[in-house]
Amino acid sequence: MAYAVGVRDVAATERLLRGNGIPLGRTSSGEVFVPAREAFGVAIIFRQTAG
């Protein structure tokens, strides 16, 4: 199971997560995500949104 979260700046989100020691991965299409084993069983994908 996974959830997608829209963010204004994926690069800033990635820096924030990495800076706080959160392990990240990348999907086959290059999206940043927190693996399910690190997020209570549900992967969290971060997607760039307009605005």
Secondary structure, 3 states (H helix, E strand, C coil): CEEEEEECCHHHHHHHHHHCCCCCEECCCCCEEECHHHCCCCEEEEEECCC
